[in-house]
Amino acid sequence: KAVSKVSKKRAPDKATSSHHRGSGTIAASVSSRLALAPLSGLRRVASRVSARVAVRRCPTHSASVSATAALASDPDPTPPMSTRSVLWFRKGLRVHDNPALQRACEGASAVMPVFVLDPWFMSPERVGANRVRFLLESLRDLDETLQSKGSKLVVVHGNPTEVIPAALERWQCTRLCFETDTEPYAKKRDAAVVRAAKEAGVEVHAPSSHTLYDVERLLAKCPKGEPPTAYGTFLKIAASLGDPPKPVPTPDTIPGTIPGDVASLVSQLGSCATGHGIPTLEELGYPALPRGEGFPAAGGETEGLRRLRATLAAPAYVAEFKKPSTSPTQMWQPADRAFASVKGAGSSGARPANPFEAAKRGGGETKIDAAALFAPSTTALSPYMKFGCVSARTFYHELHAVLRGLNGKHSKPPESLEGQLLWREFYYLAAAGTPNYDKMEGNRICRQIPWSWDSARLAAWEEGRTGFPWIDACMMQLRKEGWMHHLSRHAVACFLTRGDLFVHWEAGAAVFDRDLVDADWALNNGNWMWLSCSCFFYQYFRVYGPVSFGKKYDKNGDFIRHYLPQLRNMPAKYIYEPWLAPLDIQKKAGCVVGEDYPPPMVDHAAASKECIEKLAAAYKAHKEGKGGTIKAEPRVGAKRKAE
């Protein structure tokens, strides 16, 4: 990413910032299953967060206020002796392979690591409890790591477009460093902050390190700046750039922060800081999520690197890994059992009382004990990469060190571990170069299909009430844990859209975006377009069977019994189709269809046939150049989430 340097000359005083997003609540209230209730800021409890408040302007502390005015209002002004840096964390919650951190430290007398807890995100209607808990754990881990290197994390609550400019001005910092983010909301937010920083004479550095390659460099290689929708074409573009850059070194020490405790530092920011510190879920308005419940692994760089190294310490697993061959019904279990092909990994550890105990074991040890980590049949590293706790480039280069020792005897992209990293890159490129990427209308790569916005069907799917146990068990896993195997995601997405219910893929994407711990804007919307046959994949006649697909992996239905306990005593013969069980067997099992569990909401054979016919008509219209005339059904009482 090109470094933006601006004059150190301070701009004239201004009373307010022209880049404020507006006062009041962050998101409008909506009324459907896609609805997002008002985001109303964070709550102060003691010196942290408590009563819900609207995000406020910070008129007296914008970055455009002159340095002279700042010193005049400071009771103990101390002119900076050399460069002071603000290191703004958003994603990239790590110290390894962090170019922004590296740049912030260069020649600096002080570095202020800051994370702004943005109320735009902190709402149960926008982001689920599992992902918020993972974030809070990641922040605590990052703070501990920074403290071990002589620094500390300053967590401020408020609107970043106000807090960061205020921090630059009040802390007399002349350098701002952060990792580039390509999501639409982030681009708008960052543009506002950069404008304010430039007006204040602050130099800005925004390197690319969330992806393997700088997405702008990839875009420059695309004809007309339009990313390909074929994976093979993308691989050629990526190959033209050579290997991804190697990770930058991890600093042994970090310049200290400006003198003062966190509370006093935050108090200098004025009213735009509505609180400070890492809150609890309850303080953010979420219900409690006890240990042992929810996503079965702890967040943070420390845990993410342990999991990465545990995976790579199993060369047989790495060599044989093929994503489509992993099991969607395998429960989380000690990694030596999850990685069934591991040879010689630690295997004698007793199963801990809960996954969080396992996640804490051996935190300071270099030996990787696969029995001490819980994992499904895949790596489960996606949440750590979503938050940047694990660097994609570190993953890539450490993986290649293992692959070199396998002498070519390993799986290849697109199914291999390397292939999964490149799929991630593929979707990031597609998202960066496609306007309206998260919508059907106005999206040049998305087929126009007359989807419905049937709120009753959407609610039944979202709440695990479709009457198809395999689909409902997958959705209950999502609701409880914030996670699903990728094949489970395929099955439920197909069922909602082109397989059975013909509900708009945007509706399903919004549910995933809220509930998944690893929800990633580029990957989530790309996968929903793929699975609805709106883009990337066009064989709409190939449908995941809501009965047959799960049976291939789990004939006894143990996965269903775990997530749908009302069916735990149903004989295996009927576990996937309980409506076929005679009434006396249903009663004996303690689950009568229509009373204890819903009947199937559609006849799969008939519904699938109808969906295929609708897709065929839409594809025909597209081929004839009439696709632009197709519209989804009007949304009644529903709104998409605010960007």
Order of alpha helices (4+ residues) and beta strands (2+ residues): alpha-beta-alpha-beta-alpha-beta-alpha-beta-alpha-beta-alpha-alpha-alpha-beta-alpha-alpha-beta-alpha-alpha-beta-alpha-alpha-alpha-alpha-alpha-alpha-alpha-alpha-alpha-alpha-alpha-alpha
